[in-house]
Amino acid sequence: MIKLIQDIFYKMGIIIKLVRPENNKWLQKRNLGYVLDIGANTGQYANLIHKILPNAKIISFEPIKGCYEQLVENTKGINVKAINCAIGDVNEQQEINISAHTPSSSLLPMANLHTEVFAGTDYVKKETITVKRLDDVFPQLKINGKFMVKVDVQGFEDRVIKGGIETLKKADSILIETSFEELYKDQLLFDGIYQLLINIGYAFQGNYTQTFNKEDGRILYAESFFVNTAKN
């Protein structure tokens, strides 16, 4: 039944990821006090990580106005600070492409493979948003403990890293979406993200989840976990 439901949503371009909180003892042992949730959408990850790390303070970044408003509503009652901006390698206003399936929205153009594999995710409009560098935002967050950074920004991952190198050097770990094929034009694929993080002291620990092409089963993208070796 679960597989049937997943397949139905998959055909609609909606990805269902099943991660059981009790399988995250390894993450709980890291004693994280904060989670930076970059690319929060409407609070899906914030609610999940709250179940896994109920005592951690979550700081969620979401640039799209409608999604931000839903994020605030969906995280009432848990320890979340929501910030209405995107994270990148510049401080400026940019236009974001909004998908019919909002988690697929991106500052980058969508590649043909994405629309072929994930039906119903085409862009439907644009919105002007604020983009900020993580290194410029971080001092304002007043973080005084161990923190993890989660990055889910639809092909914009390398920009987040480049604008937040000094912050990432302070982080305990990073959970970042990495692609093995181009789903967004001009995105950096897994090898490039891996090299950027290795260069600042991180070690790849494996993939938390993986998403497959339903046509032939090849892996398209994953949530990859890296640990800061200088901090451990």
N, CA, C and O of each residue as an XYZ file, in Angstrom:
928
protein
N       0.821     -1.202      0.000
C       0.000      0.000      0.000
C       0.862      1.263      0.000
O       0.592      2.201     -0.750
N       1.915      1.287      0.852
C       2.808      2.447      0.902
C       3.465      2.677     -0.447
O       3.562      3.811     -0.916
N       3.929      1.564     -1.085
C       4.577      1.667     -2.395
C       3.593      2.208     -3.433
O       3.977      3.018     -4.277
N       2.339      1.777     -3.385
C       1.329      2.250     -4.320
C       1.120      3.752     -4.169
O       1.057      4.480     -5.159
N       1.013      4.209     -2.928
C       0.825      5.639     -2.664
C       2.021      6.440     -3.160
O       1.861      7.506     -3.754
N       3.245      5.912     -2.908
C       4.447      6.596     -3.381
C       4.436      6.721     -4.900
O       4.777      7.774     -5.438
N       4.050      5.658     -5.593
C       4.035      5.661     -7.058
C       3.027      6.677     -7.597
O       3.296      7.358     -8.587
N       1.877      6.775     -6.951
C       0.851      7.731     -7.387
C       1.376      9.156     -7.276
O       1.244      9.945     -8.212
N       1.970      9.486     -6.132
C       2.497     10.828     -5.942
C       3.691     11.095     -6.854
O       3.870     12.215     -7.331
N       4.518     10.057     -7.101
C       5.691     10.193     -7.962
C       5.269     10.642     -9.354
O       5.905     11.513     -9.948
N       4.192     10.047     -9.878
C       3.711     10.411    -11.212
C       3.231     11.852    -11.256
O       3.189     12.460    -12.325
N       2.866     12.406    -10.099
C       2.430     13.797    -10.006
C       3.602     14.736     -9.769
O       3.424     15.950     -9.668
N       4.814     14.162     -9.679
C       5.992     14.981     -9.421
C       6.245     15.234     -7.951
O       7.056     16.091     -7.600
N       5.557     14.493     -7.079
C       5.713     14.661     -5.639
C       6.497     13.480     -5.084
O       6.117     12.324     -5.271
N       7.599     13.783     -4.397
C       8.471     12.733     -3.871
C       8.132     12.469     -2.405
O       8.147     13.384     -1.582
N       7.832     11.231     -2.092
C       7.549     10.833     -0.715
C       8.771     10.126     -0.157
O       9.186      9.090     -0.675
N       9.355     10.693      0.912
C      10.533     10.101      1.531
C      10.154      9.606      2.917
O       9.651     10.367      3.744
N      10.396      8.344      3.161
C      10.050      7.758      4.445
C      11.314      7.593      5.282
O      12.176      6.775      4.962
N      11.417      8.368      6.350
C      12.558      8.286      7.254
C      12.009      8.156      8.663
O      11.344      9.065      9.160
N      12.278      7.050      9.297
C      11.722      6.791     10.618
C      12.593      7.434     11.693
O      13.800      7.195     11.722
N      12.005      8.251     12.585
C      12.791      8.936     13.614
C      13.640      7.998     14.464
O      14.741      8.368     14.870
N      13.145      6.784     14.742
C      13.907      5.867     15.594
C      15.170      5.348     14.913
O      16.026      4.748     15.563
N      15.289      5.580     13.600
C      16.493      5.156     12.884
C      17.558      6.253     12.851
O      18.518      6.165     12.086
N      17.388      7.277     13.677
C      18.306      8.417     13.643
C      19.095      8.591     14.933
O      19.456      9.708     15.302
N      19.360      7.484     15.614
C      20.139      7.568     16.848
C      21.534      8.115     16.587
O      22.099      8.817     17.426
N      22.093      7.788     15.411
C      23.419      8.291     15.037
C      23.428      9.810     14.977
O      24.421     10.443     15.338
N      22.324     10.399     14.523
C      22.230     11.849     14.437
C      21.987     12.456     15.816
O      22.534     13.510     16.141
N      21.173     11.792     16.616
C      20.901     12.275     17.965
C      22.173     12.309     18.820
O      22.317     13.165     19.693
N      23.081     11.382     18.564
C      24.340     11.319     19.330
C      25.297     12.462     19.001
O      26.306     12.629     19.688
N      25.011     13.237     17.988
C      25.893     14.347     17.634
C      25.680     15.543     18.558
O      26.451     16.502     18.514
N      24.636     15.497     19.400
C      24.378     16.554     20.383
C      24.268     17.938     19.735
O      24.921     18.895     20.151
N      23.433     18.010     18.720
C      23.260     19.259     17.990
C      22.291     20.186     18.715
O      21.213     19.768     19.138
N      22.685     21.441     18.852
C      21.818     22.418     19.494
C      20.987     23.217     18.513
O      19.962     23.794     18.876
N      21.448     23.250     17.233
C      20.779     24.056     16.215
C      20.807     23.324     14.870
O      21.705     22.530     14.591
N      19.810     23.612     14.061
C      19.766     23.135     12.671
C      19.427     24.330     11.785
O      18.400     24.978     11.985
N      20.285     24.625     10.806
C      19.985     25.652      9.810
C      19.304     24.960      8.641
O      19.924     24.165      7.935
N      18.055     25.258      8.440
C      17.201     24.607      7.438
C      17.117     25.525      6.219
O      16.236     26.382      6.145
N      18.029     25.349      5.266
C      18.116     26.242      4.104
C      17.331     25.640      2.948
O      17.678     24.582      2.422
N      16.266     26.333      2.565
C      15.327     25.796      1.577
C      14.225     25.056      2.299
O      14.045     23.853      2.111
N      13.475     25.786      3.139
C      12.538     25.156      4.077
C      11.200     24.801      3.457
O      10.476     23.963      3.995
N      10.849     25.436      2.312
C       9.551     25.254      1.685
C       8.448     25.535      2.714
O       8.407     26.641      3.251
N       7.570     24.602      3.006
C       6.462     24.874      3.929
C       6.642     24.199      5.294
O       5.686     24.059      6.057
N       7.876     23.783      5.592
C       8.162     23.251      6.922
C       8.244     21.748      7.028
O       8.211     21.204      8.132
N       8.353     21.054      5.886
C       8.403     19.593      5.924
C       9.615     19.096      6.727
O       9.480     18.250      7.612
N      10.789     19.629      6.408
C      11.994     19.157      7.095
C      12.030     19.653      8.537
O      12.473     18.930      9.430
N      11.574     20.864      8.768
C      11.570     21.391     10.135
C      10.767     20.485     11.060
O      11.194     20.202     12.180
N       9.608     20.032     10.596
C       8.794     19.144     11.425
C       9.432     17.773     11.591
O       9.327     17.168     12.658
N      10.092     17.277     10.552
C      10.768     15.990     10.648
C      11.942     16.053     11.616
O      12.068     15.198     12.493
N      12.806     17.061     11.465
C      14.008     17.122     12.307
C      13.632     17.438     13.760
O      14.358     17.073     14.685
N      12.492     18.119     13.956
C      12.035     18.361     15.331
C      11.704     17.048     16.038
O      11.952     16.908     17.235
N      11.145     16.087     15.302
C      10.845     14.784     15.895
C      12.118     14.030     16.246
O      12.167     13.295     17.232
N      13.147     14.222     15.427
C      14.419     13.523     15.653
C      15.241     14.222     16.727
O      15.839     13.568     17.581
N      15.269     15.566     16.682
C      16.051     16.381     17.627
C      15.112     17.375     18.303
O      15.154     18.565     17.991
N      14.270     16.913     19.220
C      13.234     17.779     19.798
C      13.768     18.972     20.579
O      13.041     19.943     20.789
N      15.022     18.918     21.012
C      15.579     20.021     21.803
C      16.381     21.011     20.977
O      16.843     22.025     21.502
N      16.550     20.734     19.703
C      17.340     21.621     18.850
C      16.502     22.809     18.395
O      15.303     22.674     18.153
N      17.138     23.975     18.278
C      16.483     25.143     17.714
C      16.673     25.111     16.206
O      17.794     24.945     15.725
N      15.594     25.268     15.461
C      15.626     25.194     14.002
C      15.481     26.600     13.434
O      14.568     27.338     13.805
N      16.382     26.961     12.537
C      16.317     28.256     11.863
C      16.078     27.972     10.390
O      16.964     27.472      9.697
N      14.877     28.293      9.909
C      14.447     27.925      8.566
C      14.456     29.129      7.631
O      13.922     30.189      7.960
N      15.068     28.955      6.462
C      15.135     30.001      5.449
C      14.253     29.611      4.264
O      14.437     28.546      3.676
N      13.309     30.461      3.918
C      12.429     30.212      2.775
C      12.117     31.535      2.074
O      11.570     32.443      2.699
N      12.455     31.660      0.781
C      12.302     32.941      0.098
C      10.927     33.234     -0.489
O      10.544     34.400     -0.581
N      10.167     32.206     -0.892
C       8.890     32.419     -1.573
C       7.829     32.822     -0.550
O       7.616     32.120      0.439
N       7.171     33.941     -0.788
C       6.261     34.520      0.207
C       5.188     33.540      0.662
O       4.983     33.357      1.862
N       4.494     32.901     -0.299
C       3.416     31.987      0.060
C       3.904     30.793      0.855
O       3.257     30.372      1.814
N       5.049     30.245      0.460
C       5.619     29.105      1.179
C       6.081     29.519      2.568
O       5.910     28.777      3.536
N       6.671     30.722      2.661
C       7.113     31.237      3.958
C       5.939     31.355      4.921
O       6.044     30.982      6.090
N       4.822     31.877      4.425
C       3.641     32.032      5.286
C       3.127     30.674      5.764
O       2.709     30.532      6.914
N       3.161     29.670      4.871
C       2.757     28.320      5.271
C       3.759     27.724      6.247
O       3.380     27.018      7.181
N       5.041     28.009      6.028
C       6.089     27.546      6.942
C       5.826     28.038      8.359
O       5.880     27.265      9.316
N       5.545     29.319      8.483
C       5.260     29.890      9.802
C       4.059     29.199     10.442
O       4.084     28.869     11.627
N       3.015     28.985      9.658
C       1.802     28.348     10.171
C       2.047     26.891     10.550
O       1.562     26.415     11.576
N       2.809     26.187      9.705
C       3.020     24.745      9.907
C       4.009     24.412     11.020
O       4.106     23.261     11.446
N       4.738     25.415     11.488
C       5.728     25.140     12.542
C       5.358     25.804     13.866
O       6.188     25.902     14.769
N       4.127     26.253     13.976
C       3.678     26.795     15.258
C       3.750     25.695     16.320
O       3.355     24.554     16.075
N       4.248     26.046     17.472
C       4.303     25.067     18.556
C       5.616     24.312     18.637
O       5.841     23.574     19.596
N       6.498     24.483     17.642
C       7.829     23.879     17.749
C       8.866     24.991     17.666
O       8.555     26.117     17.278
N      10.091     24.665     18.033
C      11.131     25.678     18.200
C      11.752     26.057     16.857
O      12.857     25.626     16.527
N      11.018     26.874     16.083
C      11.468     27.269     14.750
C      11.476     28.790     14.625
O      10.515     29.466     14.994
N      12.585     29.313     14.096
C      12.661     30.725     13.710
C      12.667     30.749     12.189
O      13.583     30.204     11.573
N      11.668     31.366     11.572
C      11.558     31.407     10.119
C      12.070     32.739      9.587
O      11.749     33.799     10.125
N      12.874     32.675      8.519
C      13.459     33.864      7.897
C      13.091     33.860      6.417
O      13.311     32.869      5.721
N      12.529     34.972      5.938
C      12.009     35.057      4.572
C      13.094     35.537      3.597
O      13.079     36.684      3.151
N      14.020     34.652      3.283
C      15.034     34.959      2.275
C      15.645     33.668      1.766
O      15.529     32.613      2.388
N      16.304     33.778      0.608
C      17.091     32.666      0.073
C      18.537     32.847      0.523
O      18.948     33.946      0.896
N      19.298     31.767      0.484
C      20.721     31.809      0.798
C      21.505     31.501     -0.478
O      21.238     30.513     -1.161
N      22.486     32.372     -0.790
C      23.287     32.185     -1.995
C      24.675     32.785     -1.839
O      25.202     32.855     -0.728
N      25.270     33.219     -2.947
C      26.630     33.750     -2.909
C      26.679     35.255     -3.115
O      27.756     35.820     -3.306
N      25.510     35.919     -3.078
C      25.426     37.369     -3.226
C      24.355     37.904     -2.271
O      23.543     37.146     -1.740
N      24.370     39.211     -2.067
C      23.309     39.890     -1.335
C      22.576     40.779     -2.334
O      23.045     41.874     -2.647
N      21.431     40.320     -2.837
C      20.707     41.096     -3.830
C      19.304     40.543     -4.025
O      18.951     39.502     -3.471
N      18.519     41.246     -4.810
C      17.198     40.780     -5.214
C      17.335     39.972     -6.498
O      18.045     40.376     -7.419
N      16.650     38.822     -6.559
C      16.666     38.001     -7.758
C      15.257     37.479     -8.024
O      14.391     37.530     -7.150
N      15.036     36.980     -9.231
C      13.758     36.365     -9.579
C      13.860     34.856     -9.448
O      14.764     34.234    -10.007
N      12.936     34.274     -8.714
C      12.897     32.820     -8.575
C      11.787     32.270     -9.461
O      10.731     32.885     -9.608
N      12.038     31.113    -10.045
C      11.042     30.411    -10.852
C      10.196     29.543     -9.926
O      10.729     28.674     -9.236
N       8.897     29.768     -9.904
C       8.019     29.017     -9.005
C       7.355     27.880     -9.771
O       6.704     28.096    -10.793
N       7.530     26.672     -9.259
C       6.980     25.471     -9.875
C       5.547     25.230     -9.418
O       5.140     25.663     -8.340
N       4.785     24.525    -10.267
C       3.444     24.088     -9.860
C       3.533     23.218     -8.616
O       2.593     23.167     -7.823
N       4.655     22.537     -8.442
C       4.962     21.776     -7.233
C       6.050     22.561     -6.522
O       7.225     22.423     -6.861
N       5.685     23.387     -5.538
C       6.591     24.414     -5.015
C       7.962     23.916     -4.543
O       8.924     24.678     -4.639
N       8.112     22.672     -4.033
C       9.460     22.233     -3.667
C      10.436     22.177     -4.844
O      11.647     22.126     -4.633
N       9.925     22.187     -6.081
C      10.783     22.160     -7.264
C      11.145     23.551     -7.759
O      11.831     23.674     -8.773
N      10.709     24.596     -7.079
C      11.022     25.972     -7.464
C      12.523     26.226     -7.330
O      13.179     25.669     -6.449
N      13.060     27.072     -8.211
C      14.510     27.289     -8.211
C      14.868     28.633     -8.816
O      14.117     29.192     -9.617
N      16.018     29.139     -8.425
C      16.579     30.324     -9.055
C      17.196     29.980    -10.402
O      17.543     30.875    -11.173
N      17.335     28.692    -10.692
C      17.906     28.238    -11.956
C      16.810     27.756    -12.900
O      15.749     27.331    -12.442
N      17.047     27.814    -14.219
C      16.095     27.227    -15.167
C      16.019     25.712    -14.964
O      17.013     25.086    -14.596
N      14.870     25.135    -15.197
C      14.696     23.695    -15.049
C      15.213     22.980    -16.298
O      14.931     23.406    -17.418
N      15.962     21.901    -16.111
C      16.463     21.113    -17.232
C      15.363     20.206    -17.768
O      14.396     19.898    -17.071
N      15.527     19.785    -19.018
C      14.512     18.939    -19.652
C      14.276     17.648    -18.879
O      13.142     17.178    -18.782
N      15.347     17.072    -18.325
C      15.212     15.805    -17.610
C      14.226     15.931    -16.453
O      13.459     15.006    -16.186
N      14.244     17.062    -15.771
C      13.357     17.243    -14.621
C      11.891     17.155    -15.042
O      11.108     16.438    -14.420
N      11.523     17.875    -16.085
C      10.124     17.869    -16.502
C       9.715     16.541    -17.116
O       8.543     16.165    -17.075
N      10.693     15.822    -17.691
C      10.393     14.510    -18.257
C      10.110     13.483    -17.159
O       9.186     12.678    -17.274
N      10.897     13.519    -16.115
C      10.800     12.511    -15.054
C       9.724     12.865    -14.029
O       9.010     11.985    -13.550
N       9.606     14.149    -13.691
C       8.672     14.578    -12.653
C       7.551     15.409    -13.290
O       7.637     16.634    -13.375
N       6.515     14.724    -13.728
C       5.390     15.390    -14.384
C       4.698     16.353    -13.425
O       4.578     16.083    -12.230
N       4.244     17.483    -13.971
C       3.490     18.431    -13.151
C       4.336     19.381    -12.347
O       3.833     20.027    -11.428
N       5.645     19.488    -12.678
C       6.515     20.376    -11.914
C       6.956     21.594    -12.715
O       7.843     22.323    -12.271
N       6.366     21.835    -13.878
C       6.761     22.973    -14.718
C       6.639     24.290    -13.945
O       5.831     24.421    -13.026
N       7.461     25.250    -14.343
C       7.362     26.582    -13.751
C       6.072     27.263    -14.214
O       5.675     27.144    -15.374
N       5.430     27.972    -13.297
C       4.160     28.624    -13.622
C       4.217     30.141    -13.449
O       3.374     30.850    -14.000
N       5.189     30.654    -12.697
C       5.315     32.099    -12.517
C       6.679     32.420    -11.905
O       7.452     31.522    -11.573
N       6.957     33.708    -11.765
C       8.193     34.179    -11.143
C       7.856     35.099     -9.983
O       6.766     35.665     -9.912
N       8.820     35.236     -9.072
C       8.634     36.134     -7.930
C       9.990     36.739     -7.575
O      11.005     36.044     -7.591
N      10.007     38.013     -7.261
C      11.248     38.661     -6.823
C      11.466     38.363     -5.349
O      10.582     38.582     -4.521
N      12.651     37.863     -5.034
C      12.973     37.465     -3.663
C      14.290     38.098     -3.220
O      15.033     38.652     -4.030
N      14.560     38.004     -1.934
C      15.825     38.473     -1.371
C      16.779     37.301     -1.210
O      16.413     36.258     -0.667
N      18.013     37.483     -1.691
C      19.068     36.482     -1.546
C      20.156     37.071     -0.651
O      20.570     38.216     -0.835
N      20.613     36.283      0.316
C      21.676     36.738      1.223
C      22.759     35.668      1.344
O      22.491     34.476      1.198
N      23.980     36.112      1.614
C      25.091     35.197      1.862
C      24.989     34.668      3.293
O      24.712     35.428      4.221
N      25.210     33.380      3.469
C      25.136     32.784      4.801
C      26.160     33.407      5.743
O      25.873     33.614      6.922
N      27.348     33.707      5.232
C      28.379     34.303      6.085
C      27.971     35.676      6.608
O      28.437     36.094      7.667
N      27.108     36.383      5.882
C      26.629     37.684      6.342
C      25.453     37.555      7.303
O      25.256     38.405      8.172
N      24.675     36.489      7.142
C      23.498     36.260      7.997
C      23.890     35.628      9.331
O      23.313     35.949     10.370
N      24.867     34.734      9.295
C      25.186     33.899     10.456
C      25.447     34.688     11.741
O      24.926     34.300     12.787
N      26.233     35.782     11.718
C      26.495     36.489     12.990
C      25.225     36.983     13.673
O      25.202     37.134     14.895
N      24.164     37.237     12.897
C      22.910     37.732     13.468
C      22.098     36.633     14.149
O      21.151     36.925     14.880
N      22.462     35.372     13.914
C      21.676     34.248     14.438
C      21.986     33.924     15.896
O      21.213     33.238     16.565
N      23.118     34.419     16.380
C      23.502     34.237     17.793
C      23.558     32.760     18.183
O      23.050     32.371     19.235
N      24.172     31.949     17.341
C      24.305     30.520     17.628
C      25.480     30.300     18.560
O      26.580     30.792     18.310
N      25.247     29.563     19.633
C      26.304     29.350     20.619
C      26.469     27.875     20.976
O      26.795     27.538     22.114
N      26.244     27.001     20.000
C      26.407     25.568     20.225
C      26.635     24.847     18.910
O      26.765     25.485     17.866
N      26.684     23.516     18.950
C      26.906     22.716     17.742
C      25.705     22.837     16.806
O      24.555     22.835     17.245
N      25.993     22.941     15.524
C      24.887     23.065     14.570
C      25.156     22.280     13.295
O      26.296     22.084     12.874
N      24.057     21.843     12.704
C      24.073     21.174     11.407
C      23.413     22.086     10.383
O      22.498     22.841     10.710
N      23.882     22.012      9.144
C      23.293     22.785      8.054
C      22.634     21.821      7.080
O      23.276     20.894      6.587
N      21.356     22.039      6.802
C      20.633     21.254      5.792
C      20.393     22.161      4.592
O      19.912     23.284      4.741
N      20.733     21.668      3.397
C      20.621     22.478      2.184
C      19.792     21.729      1.146
O      20.164     20.642      0.703
N      18.662     22.324      0.764
C      17.784     21.744     -0.258
C      17.291     22.896     -1.118
O      16.221     23.452     -0.872
N      18.082     23.252     -2.134
C      17.841     24.502     -2.867
C      17.783     24.311     -4.382
O      18.019     25.262     -5.128
N      17.477     23.118     -4.842
C      17.172     22.873     -6.245
C      18.235     23.409     -7.203
O      17.966     24.290     -8.019
N      19.446     22.861     -7.088
C      20.529     23.194     -8.001
C      21.379     24.378     -7.593
O      22.388     24.659     -8.238
N      20.998     25.077     -6.542
C      21.700     26.284     -6.094
C      22.706     25.982     -4.986
O      23.221     26.896     -4.342
N      22.985     24.689     -4.766
C      23.802     24.261     -3.617
C      25.193     24.888     -3.596
O      25.662     25.316     -2.541
N      25.861     24.947     -4.756
C      27.221     25.484     -4.767
C      27.247     26.955     -4.389
O      28.218     27.423     -3.793
N      26.178     27.703     -4.732
C      26.114     29.114     -4.359
C      25.972     29.269     -2.850
O      26.556     30.172     -2.253
N      25.191     28.380     -2.239
C      25.063     28.405     -0.777
C      26.423     28.171     -0.127
O      26.797     28.877      0.809
N      27.157     27.184     -0.623
C      28.480     26.865     -0.066
C      29.432     28.034     -0.239
O      30.104     28.431      0.713
N      29.500     28.592     -1.443
C      30.458     29.662     -1.730
C      30.170     30.926     -0.936
O      31.088     31.681     -0.614
N      28.902     31.162     -0.618
C      28.553     32.333      0.184
C      28.557     32.067      1.673
O      28.226     32.948      2.467
N      28.932     30.847      2.061
C      28.889     30.499      3.486
C      30.067     29.681      3.955
O      29.948     28.915      4.911
N      31.211     29.831      3.294
C      32.372     28.986      3.606
C      32.807     29.130      5.064
O      33.071     28.128      5.729
N      32.884     30.353      5.562
C      33.338     30.545      6.951
C      32.339     29.969      7.947
O      32.733     29.435      8.983
N      31.058     30.073      7.642
C      30.021     29.483      8.504
C      30.108     27.967      8.476
O      30.036     27.320      9.521
N      30.264     27.399      7.293
C      30.333     25.946      7.169
C      31.555     25.372      7.873
O      31.522     24.235      8.344
N      32.614     26.137      7.948
C      33.806     25.683      8.680
C      33.514     25.544     10.177
O      34.198     24.804     10.885
N      32.494     26.260     10.646
C      32.114     26.206     12.064
C      31.080     25.110     12.339
O      30.889     24.705     13.486
N      30.415     24.633     11.285
C      29.327     23.664     11.457
C      29.852     22.285     11.825
O      31.003     21.952     11.542
N      29.007     21.492     12.454
C      29.339     20.111     12.783
C      29.183     19.210     11.566
O      29.990     18.305     11.353
N      28.141     19.457     10.765
C      27.809     18.553      9.665
C      26.886     19.246      8.676
O      26.303     20.292      8.964
N      26.769     18.632      7.498
C      25.915     19.171      6.443
C      25.109     18.039      5.823
O      25.662     16.997      5.471
N      23.812     18.243      5.691
C      22.943     17.360      4.912
C      22.539     18.153      3.688
O      21.820     19.146      3.806
N      22.988     17.733      2.513
C      22.816     18.547      1.316
C      22.312     17.710      0.153
O      22.764     16.585     -0.060
N      21.371     18.269     -0.598
C      20.871     17.562     -1.770
C      21.930     17.625     -2.875
O      22.429     18.700     -3.210
N      22.259     16.474     -3.425
C      23.254     16.385     -4.494
C      22.656     15.625     -5.671
O      21.986     14.608     -5.490
N      22.902     16.125     -6.873
C      22.355     15.494     -8.078
C      23.456     14.776     -8.850
O      24.611     15.201     -8.857
N      23.073     13.681     -9.499
C      24.006     12.912    -10.320
C      23.774     13.159    -11.806
O      24.594     12.787    -12.646
N      22.642     13.792    -12.119
C      22.344     14.231    -13.473
C      21.741     15.617    -13.384
O      21.190     15.998    -12.351
N      21.847     16.378    -14.478
C      21.393     17.764    -14.449
C      19.866     17.850    -14.446
O      19.207     17.531    -15.435
N      19.327     18.285    -13.317
C      17.890     18.520    -13.179
C      17.578     20.009    -13.307
O      16.453     20.386    -13.636
N      18.575     20.853    -13.047
C      18.481     22.293    -13.226
C      19.697     22.745    -14.024
O      20.805     22.259    -13.795
N      19.500     23.670    -14.957
C      20.580     24.093    -15.830
C      21.673     24.810    -15.041
O      21.395     25.651    -14.185
N      22.915     24.459    -15.349
C      24.096     25.071    -14.728
C      24.280     24.698    -13.258
O      25.014     25.378    -12.540
N      23.626     23.630    -12.797
C      23.853     23.210    -11.421
C      25.139     22.402    -11.330
O      25.551     21.763    -12.298
N      25.766     22.433    -10.166
C      26.952     21.631     -9.915
C      26.504     20.257     -9.426
O      25.709     20.155     -8.491
N      27.013     19.201    -10.059
C      26.597     17.851     -9.695
C      27.383     17.340     -8.494
O      28.216     18.056     -7.939
N      27.114     16.096     -8.094
C      27.675     15.536     -6.858
C      29.187     15.729     -6.767
O      29.689     16.173     -5.733
N      29.923     15.402     -7.838
C      31.384     15.484     -7.775
C      31.856     16.887     -7.418
O      32.803     17.051     -6.649
N      31.194     17.902     -7.980
C      31.581     19.278     -7.693
C      31.261     19.691     -6.270
O      32.068     20.354     -5.618
N      30.074     19.301     -5.774
C      29.702     19.601     -4.387
C      30.642     18.889     -3.426
O      31.096     19.467     -2.439
N      30.928     17.629     -3.728
C      31.858     16.841     -2.915
C      33.199     17.568     -2.801
O      33.746     17.695     -1.705
N      33.726     18.045     -3.926
C      35.039     18.687     -3.916
C      35.027     19.986     -3.122
O      35.969     20.273     -2.384
N      33.961     20.776     -3.271
C      33.862     22.020     -2.506
C      33.904     21.751     -1.005
O      34.583     22.457     -0.260
N      33.178     20.732     -0.568
C      33.109     20.437      0.866
C      34.382     19.770      1.387
O      34.825     20.056      2.500
N      34.965     18.889      0.591
C      36.222     18.260      0.987
C      37.301     19.317      1.174
O      38.130     19.217      2.079
N      37.284     20.329      0.315
C      38.298     21.387      0.363
C      38.236     22.228      1.631
O      39.218     22.882      1.984
N      37.086     22.223      2.329
C      36.994     22.989      3.580
C      36.921     22.076      4.802
O      36.498     22.502      5.876
N      37.334     20.821      4.634
C      37.510     19.953      5.799
C      36.421     18.943      6.072
O      36.394     18.348      7.150
N      35.507     18.727      5.113
C      34.425     17.773      5.336
C      34.755     16.393      4.775
O      35.569     16.254      3.862
N      34.108     15.380      5.339
C      34.238     14.006      4.855
C      32.851     13.471      4.530
O      31.919     13.631      5.318
N      32.716     12.842      3.384
C      31.440     12.270      2.950
C      31.138     11.022      3.763
O      31.987     10.141      3.898
N      29.917     10.947      4.308
C      29.519      9.828      5.167
C      28.462      8.929      4.533
O      28.106      7.901      5.109
N      27.954      9.298      3.360
C      26.950      8.474      2.702
C      25.676      9.251      2.414
O      25.554     10.421      2.777
N      24.731      8.591      1.761
C      23.463      9.220      1.390
C      22.362      8.824      2.363
O      22.173      7.648      2.672
N      21.652      9.822      2.830
C      20.550      9.627      3.770
C      19.341      9.043      3.041
O      18.724      8.088      3.513
N      19.007      9.625      1.883
C      17.974      9.082      1.015
C      18.434      9.229     -0.430
O      19.320     10.032     -0.722
N      17.833      8.452     -1.341
C      18.129      8.548     -2.759
C      16.822      8.505     -3.546
O      15.872      7.827     -3.157
N      16.788      9.234     -4.653
C      15.605      9.253     -5.507
C      15.975      8.709     -6.876
O      16.987      9.098     -7.459
N      15.145      7.804     -7.386
C      15.459      7.063     -8.597
C      14.587      7.491     -9.776
O      13.470      7.975     -9.594
N      15.109      7.308    -10.975
C      14.326      7.480    -12.189
C      13.380      6.289    -12.307
O      13.832      5.147    -12.382
N      12.080      6.541    -12.325
C      11.106      5.451    -12.335
C      11.156      4.637    -13.627
O      10.655      3.513    -13.662
N      11.755      5.186    -14.691
C      11.819      4.476    -15.964
C      12.854      3.365    -15.969
O      12.599      2.279    -16.488
N      14.028      3.631    -15.390
C      15.103      2.633    -15.460
C      15.801      2.384    -14.130
O      16.692      1.538    -14.055
N      15.415      3.106    -13.075
C      15.956      2.844    -11.748
C      17.262      3.530    -11.418
O      17.793      3.342    -10.323
N      17.802      4.330    -12.346
C      19.075      4.986    -12.026
C      18.860      6.091    -11.001
O      17.790      6.698    -10.948
N      19.878      6.347    -10.189
C      19.785      7.354     -9.132
C      19.925      8.742     -9.742
O      20.884      9.019    -10.463
N      18.962      9.611     -9.447
C      18.989     10.979     -9.965
C      19.592     11.953     -8.963
O      20.429     12.784     -9.315
N      19.157     11.843     -7.711
C      19.714     12.736     -6.692
C      19.592     12.087     -5.322
O      18.879     11.100     -5.140
N      20.301     12.660     -4.375
C      20.331     12.096     -3.022
C      20.431     13.213     -1.995
O      20.766     14.350     -2.329
N      20.139     12.883     -0.747
C      20.447     13.746      0.390
C      21.744     13.210      0.972
O      21.758     12.152      1.601
N      22.823     13.932      0.765
C      24.157     13.454      1.136
C      24.609     14.070      2.454
O      24.410     15.258      2.707
N      25.224     13.230      3.290
C      25.631     13.672      4.622
C      27.151     13.793      4.685
O      27.879     12.861      4.344
N      27.614     14.964      5.128
C      29.050     15.244      5.291
C      29.300     15.682      6.732
O      28.483     16.375      7.338
N      30.441     15.264      7.266
C      30.836     15.632      8.631
C      32.104     16.477      8.588
O      33.028     16.186      7.828
N      32.140     17.513      9.399
C      33.295     18.388      9.491
C      34.390     17.708     10.300
O      34.284     17.612     11.523
N      35.426     17.239      9.643
C      36.476     16.478     10.337
C      37.277     17.354     11.293
O      37.863     16.844     12.247
N      37.311     18.654     11.055
C      38.054     19.561     11.934
C      37.332     19.787     13.249
O      37.939     20.220     14.228
N      36.007     19.488     13.278
C      35.207     19.723     14.478
C      34.937     18.443     15.254
O      34.300     18.483     16.306
N      35.422     17.283     14.739
C      35.115     15.998     15.370
C      36.384     15.218     15.671
O      36.316     14.111     16.204
